[in-house]
Amino acid sequence: MSDLYPFLMLPSFDPRPWGTQDLSPIYPNHRFEEKIGESWLTGDACKVNNGPHSGKTLAELSERYGRDFVGSAASDGNRFPLLLKFLFPHDKLSVQVHPDDEAARRVGEPWGKTECWYVAHARPGSQVALGLKEGVTRAQFEAAIHEQRAEEFLNWINVYAGEMIYVAGGTVHTLGPGSVLVETQQQSDTTYRLYDYGRPRELHLERGLAAIKERVCSGKVLRPAPTAMNGSRNRRGPLIAAPYFIVDQFELREPQAFHTNDAGRTSVQILVAVEGCGIVEANGMQPVTLAKGDAVVVPAALGEFRVRPQWSVEFLKAYVPGEKLGEPATRM
């Protein structure tokens, strides 16, 4: 583990027809000629951008270092457990569904795709669709797809900056324009497109309809208000604690120590800055700058690390829970 250290990740910008050329809420100095829908931070193919492992992917490092890197809490000791990304919807996404673990294994995938969305920015009137309207069955929804009326059967909700939304596997969903989201999910890109407003892209109706669950625990997460940390000027706001991930929000004005242990098990820690700038430090290692839009990955074996704000920094910290957790309490 001697050559593990905090990794600054290189964002991977993914063009999508529903994206935008203006990512200024997060990346004010970037200019793009094509529409960018997502900025991938910790996908298997995402690369390290600092130190001796610069240019290596998270998949390569996970395979090489195993649980020293990903931690004892990860379900697979040689696979990076969580995918984090920014989403920039400027138009409606396709209506889609991701399978839960059971549905994924039926088609030969190792696990499904449960995710959550932190609303980093939202213009007035921003909406997402989450689940089917009360009483709508899978058969009724299938008929609506063929009749080009699928949107009418979705549960549309307004979203506001600072909210956390849980999207359990099996939930029909889509995003409307106007928000910027930080998505945390199981490390999977299995997506079944059910409806795309007539855009000429492939649909996956057979597998998608089979993956739909009519009753899910998805919704806006009920969570406590942020609190001061040990009498300091720093604040911690728990965002979500769910079976596959825990995500907390931190606002730091003073240096703060963290660790990679949770309930007796270790996990790689993923820090994503949404405002300001800070320095990530671990004993005997080169410090890493964490600025808005950046992700820093802290290997599980490092144990302890610190974040030192440069004036102030606001970031999300995601990791795999060390104990079995149920689904979070939510509301629509």
C-alpha positions in Angstrom: 0.0 0.0 0.0 3.1 2.2 0.2 2.5 3.6 -3.3 -1.2 4.4 -2.8 -2.1 8.1 -2.2 -5.1 10.4 -2.7 -5.9 10.4 -6.4 -7.1 13.5 -8.2 -9.4 12.3 -11.0 -9.5 13.5 -14.6 -13.2 14.3 -15.5 -14.4 12.5 -18.6 -16.9 14.6 -20.4 -19.6 12.6 -22.2 -21.6 14.1 -25.1 -25.4 13.6 -25.0 -28.2 15.0 -27.1 -29.9 16.3 -24.0 -26.8 18.1 -22.7 -25.4 21.6 -23.0 -22.3 23.5 -24.1 -22.5 25.6 -20.9 -21.3 23.8 -17.8 -20.4 27.1 -16.0 -22.3 26.3 -12.8 -19.5 23.7 -12.1 -16.8 24.2 -14.8 -16.8 28.0 -15.5 -13.5 27.8 -17.5 -14.4 25.0 -19.8 -15.8 25.6 -23.3 -17.3 22.8 -25.4 -18.3 22.6 -29.1 -20.7 19.7 -28.5 -23.5 19.2 -26.0 -22.1 17.6 -22.8 -24.6 15.6 -20.7 -22.4 14.1 -18.1 -19.0 14.5 -16.4 -17.8 11.1 -15.2 -15.6 11.2 -12.2 -15.1 7.6 -10.9 -16.1 5.2 -13.7 -14.0 2.1 -14.3 -12.3 3.9 -17.2 -11.8 7.3 -15.4 -8.1 8.2 -15.1 -5.9 9.5 -12.3 -4.5 12.9 -12.9 -1.7 13.2 -10.3 1.4 11.4 -9.0 3.1 8.1 -10.1 -0.2 6.5 -11.1 -1.2 9.4 -13.4 -3.0 8.0 -16.5 -4.0 4.7 -14.9 -7.7 3.9 -14.7 -9.7 3.0 -11.5 -10.3 -0.4 -13.0 -6.6 -1.0 -13.3 -5.8 0.2 -9.8 -8.7 -1.8 -8.3 -7.5 -5.0 -9.9 -3.9 -4.3 -8.8 -4.4 -3.2 -5.2 -7.8 -4.9 -4.4 -9.1 -4.3 -0.9 -6.2 -2.0 0.0 -7.8 0.4 -2.5 -11.5 -0.3 -2.5 -11.9 -1.4 1.1 -13.4 -4.4 3.0 -16.9 -3.1 2.7 -17.0 -3.3 -1.1 -18.9 -6.3 -2.5 -16.2 -7.1 -5.1 -12.6 -6.7 -3.8 -11.2 -6.0 -7.3 -13.8 -3.6 -8.7 -14.2 0.1 -7.9 -17.6 0.1 -6.1 -19.2 3.5 -6.8 -19.7 5.7 -9.9 -20.0 9.4 -9.3 -20.8 11.9 -12.0 -22.2 15.4 -12.7 -25.4 15.5 -14.8 -26.2 18.6 -16.9 -29.7 18.2 -18.4 -30.6 20.9 -20.9 -33.4 18.9 -22.5 -35.5 16.0 -21.3 -33.6 12.7 -20.9 -35.1 9.5 -22.3 -37.5 7.8 -20.0 -35.5 4.8 -18.6 -35.2 2.2 -15.9 -32.2 0.5 -14.3 -32.5 -3.1 -13.1 -32.1 -3.9 -9.4 -29.7 -6.6 -8.4 -32.2 -9.5 -8.9 -33.2 -8.3 -12.4 -29.6 -7.7 -13.4 -28.5 -11.1 -12.4 -31.3 -12.7 -14.5 -29.6 -11.3 -17.6 -26.0 -12.1 -16.6 -25.0 -8.8 -15.0 -23.1 -8.9 -11.6 -25.4 -6.3 -10.0 -28.0 -3.7 -10.7 -28.0 0.1 -10.6 -29.5 1.9 -7.7 -28.5 5.6 -7.6 -29.1 8.9 -5.9 -29.1 12.5 -7.1 -27.9 15.5 -5.1 -29.3 18.7 -6.6 -26.3 21.1 -6.8 -28.2 23.8 -8.8 -31.7 24.2 -10.0 -33.5 26.9 -12.0 -37.1 27.7 -10.9 -39.4 25.0 -12.3 -36.8 22.3 -12.6 -38.4 18.8 -12.5 -37.6 15.1 -12.5 -39.9 12.2 -13.1 -39.7 9.5 -10.5 -41.8 6.3 -10.7 -45.2 5.7 -12.2 -48.3 7.6 -11.0 -50.3 5.9 -8.2 -52.2 2.9 -9.6 -50.5 2.8 -13.0 -49.5 -0.8 -13.9 -46.7 -2.0 -16.0 -49.2 -3.1 -18.7 -50.8 0.4 -18.8 -47.4 2.0 -19.0 -46.4 -0.3 -21.9 -49.6 0.7 -23.8 -48.8 4.4 -23.2 -45.3 4.0 -24.7 -46.8 2.6 -27.9 -49.3 5.4 -27.9 -46.6 8.0 -27.5 -48.1 9.1 -24.2 -45.6 7.8 -21.7 -44.9 11.1 -20.1 -48.5 11.4 -18.9 -48.1 8.3 -16.7 -45.0 9.5 -14.8 -44.8 11.1 -11.4 -43.2 14.6 -12.0 -41.9 16.5 -9.0 -40.2 19.9 -8.6 -36.6 19.8 -7.3 -34.6 22.4 -5.5 -30.9 23.0 -4.7 -29.7 21.0 -1.7 -32.2 18.2 -2.0 -31.2 14.5 -2.2 -33.3 12.1 -4.3 -33.1 8.3 -4.0 -33.7 6.3 -7.2 -34.0 2.6 -6.4 -33.3 0.0 -9.1 -36.5 -0.7 -10.9 -37.8 2.9 -10.8 -38.9 4.4 -14.1 -37.4 7.9 -14.2 -36.2 10.8 -16.3 -34.8 14.3 -15.9 -36.2 17.6 -17.1 -34.0 20.6 -18.0 -32.7 23.2 -15.6 -30.8 21.4 -12.8 -27.2 20.2 -12.2 -27.0 16.9 -10.3 -24.3 14.9 -8.6 -25.2 11.3 -9.2 -23.9 8.5 -6.9 -24.6 4.9 -8.0 -23.6 1.4 -8.1 -20.7 0.8 -10.6 -22.9 -0.1 -13.5 -24.0 1.5 -16.8 -26.9 -0.8 -17.4 -29.7 1.4 -18.7 -32.9 0.4 -20.5 -34.4 3.2 -22.6 -38.2 3.0 -22.6 -39.3 6.1 -24.4 -37.4 8.9 -26.2 -39.9 11.5 -27.5 -39.4 10.3 -31.0 -35.7 10.7 -31.1 -34.1 8.0 -33.3 -32.4 6.0 -30.6 -32.7 2.4 -29.7 -35.3 1.3 -27.1 -35.0 -1.7 -24.8 -38.6 -2.5 -24.1 -38.4 -6.2 -23.4 -35.7 -6.0 -20.7 -36.8 -2.6 -19.5 -40.5 -3.5 -18.9 -39.3 -6.7 -17.1 -37.1 -4.6 -14.8 -39.9 -2.1 -13.8 -41.1 -2.3 -10.2 -44.5 -0.8 -9.7 -43.8 -0.1 -6.0 -40.5 1.5 -5.0 -39.0 3.4 -2.1 -37.7 6.2 -4.4 -38.3 9.9 -3.6 -36.8 12.9 -1.8 -34.8 11.7 1.1 -35.9 12.8 4.6 -32.7 13.9 6.4 -31.6 15.9 9.4 -30.4 19.5 9.2 -26.6 20.1 8.9 -24.9 20.4 12.3 -21.6 21.9 13.6 -18.7 19.5 13.9 -17.1 19.3 17.4 -17.8 23.0 18.2 -15.9 24.2 15.1 -17.1 26.3 12.2 -17.3 23.2 10.1 -20.7 21.7 9.3 -21.8 18.2 8.3 -25.1 17.4 6.6 -26.0 13.7 6.2 -27.6 13.4 2.8 -28.4 9.7 2.4 -27.6 6.3 4.0 -28.7 3.5 1.8 -27.7 -0.2 1.1 -25.1 0.6 -1.5 -23.7 4.1 -0.5 -23.5 6.7 2.2 -23.2 10.4 1.0 -22.6 13.3 3.4 -22.2 17.0 2.7 -19.4 19.0 4.4 -18.9 22.8 4.6 -15.4 23.5 6.0 -13.9 26.7 7.2 -11.2 25.0 9.3 -9.1 21.9 8.7 -11.0 18.7 9.4 -9.8 15.1 9.9 -11.5 12.1 8.3 -11.0 8.3 8.3 -11.8 5.5 5.9 -13.4 3.2 8.6 -17.2 2.7 9.0 -18.7 0.3 11.6 -15.4 -1.7 11.7 -15.0 -2.0 7.9 -13.1 0.2 5.5 -14.1 1.8 2.2 -12.5 4.0 -0.4 -13.7 7.6 0.1 -14.8 9.8 -2.8 -14.8 13.6 -2.4 -16.6 15.8 -4.9 -16.3 19.6 -4.6 -19.3 21.7 -5.4 -18.1 25.1 -4.2 -14.8 26.6 -3.1 -11.4 24.9 -2.8 -9.5 22.8 -0.3 -6.4 20.7 0.1 -6.6 16.9 0.8 -3.6 15.7 2.9 -2.4 12.4 4.1 0.7 11.8 6.2 3.9 11.5 4.2 2.1 12.1 0.8 1.9 15.0 -1.6 -1.2 17.2 -0.9 -3.9 17.3 -3.6 -6.0 20.4 -4.5 -9.8 19.8 -4.5 -11.6 22.6 -6.4 -15.2 22.9 -7.6 -15.9 20.2 -10.2 -13.0 18.0 -9.0 -13.1 14.5 -7.4 -10.4 13.1 -5.2 -10.4 9.4 -4.4 -8.8 8.3 -1.1 -7.8 4.7 -0.9 -9.2 2.7 2.0 -5.8 1.6 3.3 -4.7 5.2 4.0 -6.9 5.1 7.2 -6.8 8.8 8.0 -6.7 12.0 5.9 -7.5 15.7 6.3 -9.1 18.4 4.3 -7.8 21.9 4.7 -10.1 24.6 3.2 -8.7 27.5 1.2 -11.0 30.0 2.9 -13.9 27.6 2.5 -14.9 24.4 0.6 -18.1 22.5 0.2 -18.0 18.9 -0.9 -19.8 15.6 -0.9 -18.1 12.5 0.5 -19.4 9.1 -0.7 -18.4 5.6 0.5 -19.7 2.1 0.9 -21.4 1.5 4.3 -19.6 -0.9 6.6 -22.9 -2.4 7.9 -26.1 -3.6 6.3 -28.5 -0.7 5.8 -32.1 -0.5 4.7 -33.5 1.9 2.2 -33.8 5.5 3.3 -37.0 7.3 4.3 -38.4 9.3 1.4 -41.3 11.4 0.3 -42.5 12.5 -3.1 
